[in-house]
């Protein structure tokens, strides 16, 4: 291969690599709850999505409240939380809160 072709090939590979690096790193989808607190008929839920415009869906039964959050997950370098206030049809009472993403009870918010 001639030196000119080698340089041209190297330039082409660098351009392709630069284009791939500029792809968006944000993905919208279900995100696990990282903390929650009980406010009677209002639940406070935190998710690790950093300004990701989270939305929650809720399914209430006699024994559980399942909360599923969908948000845009930002680049893993972001270290901030989004909080949502979710109104329930009735007070939480003795019902268990379930994260619709993990199927488990999420950790409580400290403080």
C-alpha positions as CSV (number, residue, x, y, z in Angstrom):
1,X,0.0,0.0,0.0
2,X,1.3,3.4,-0.9
3,X,2.0,6.0,1.8
4,X,-0.8,8.2,0.4
5,X,-3.3,5.3,0.6
6,X,-2.1,4.5,4.2
7,X,-2.7,8.1,5.2
8,X,-6.1,8.2,3.5
9,X,-7.1,5.0,5.2
10,X,-6.0,6.3,8.6
11,X,-7.9,9.5,8.1
12,X,-11.1,7.6,7.1
13,X,-10.8,5.4,10.3
14,X,-10.4,8.5,12.5
15,X,-13.4,10.2,10.9
16,X,-15.5,7.1,11.5
17,X,-14.4,6.8,15.1
18,X,-15.3,10.5,15.7
19,X,-18.7,10.0,14.3
20,X,-19.3,7.0,16.5
21,X,-18.2,8.9,19.6
22,X,-20.8,11.6,18.9
23,X,-23.7,9.2,19.1
24,X,-26.2,10.1,21.9
25,X,-25.6,8.2,25.1
26,X,-29.2,8.8,26.4
27,X,-31.7,6.0,26.4
28,X,-35.3,6.2,27.5
29,X,-36.7,3.2,29.3
30,X,-37.5,1.7,32.7
31,X,-35.3,2.8,35.6
32,X,-35.1,1.3,39.0
33,X,-36.2,3.3,42.1
34,X,-33.2,4.1,44.3
35,X,-35.3,5.5,47.2
36,X,-38.8,6.3,48.3
37,X,-40.7,7.7,51.3
38,X,-44.3,7.4,52.4
39,X,-46.4,10.5,52.7
40,X,-49.8,8.8,53.2
41,X,-51.5,9.0,49.9
42,X,-48.4,10.7,48.2
43,X,-45.2,8.7,47.6
44,X,-41.9,10.4,47.0
45,X,-39.8,8.3,44.6
46,X,-36.2,8.9,43.6
47,X,-34.5,7.6,40.4
48,X,-31.0,7.9,39.1
49,X,-31.7,9.6,35.8
50,X,-30.5,13.2,36.2
51,X,-33.0,15.5,34.5
52,X,-34.4,12.6,32.5
53,X,-38.0,13.7,32.6
54,X,-39.3,10.6,34.6
55,X,-42.9,9.4,34.4
56,X,-44.5,6.9,36.7
57,X,-47.2,4.4,36.3
58,X,-48.9,2.9,39.4
59,X,-50.9,-0.3,40.0
60,X,-52.6,-0.5,43.4
61,X,-54.0,-3.6,45.0
62,X,-55.2,-4.4,48.5
63,X,-51.7,-5.5,49.5
64,X,-49.2,-3.8,47.2
65,X,-48.5,-0.5,45.3
66,X,-46.3,-1.2,42.3
67,X,-44.6,1.9,40.9
68,X,-42.8,1.6,37.5
69,X,-40.7,4.6,36.4
70,X,-39.7,5.4,32.8
71,X,-37.0,8.0,32.3
72,X,-34.2,9.0,30.0
73,X,-31.1,7.6,31.6
74,X,-28.2,10.1,31.2
75,X,-24.5,9.3,30.6
76,X,-23.2,7.2,33.6
77,X,-21.0,10.2,34.6
78,X,-24.0,12.1,35.9
79,X,-24.6,11.7,39.6
80,X,-27.9,13.3,40.4
81,X,-31.4,12.1,41.1
82,X,-34.9,12.9,39.8
83,X,-37.7,12.9,42.4
84,X,-41.4,12.3,41.6
85,X,-44.4,12.8,43.8
86,X,-46.9,10.1,43.1
87,X,-50.5,10.4,44.3
88,X,-52.2,7.2,45.3
89,X,-55.9,6.5,45.2
90,X,-55.8,5.7,48.9
91,X,-53.2,6.0,51.7
92,X,-50.4,3.4,51.6
93,X,-51.2,2.0,55.0
94,X,-49.9,-1.5,55.4
95,X,-49.4,-2.1,51.7
96,X,-46.0,-2.9,50.4
97,X,-44.3,-0.7,47.8
98,X,-42.9,-2.7,44.8
99,X,-40.5,-1.3,42.2
100,X,-42.1,-2.4,38.8
101,X,-38.6,-2.6,37.3
102,X,-36.9,-4.9,39.8
103,X,-40.0,-6.6,41.3
104,X,-38.7,-5.9,44.8
105,X,-39.3,-3.3,47.5
106,X,-37.0,-0.3,46.8
107,X,-34.8,1.1,49.6
108,X,-36.3,3.9,51.7
109,X,-35.0,7.5,51.5
110,X,-32.9,8.4,54.5
111,X,-33.5,11.4,56.5
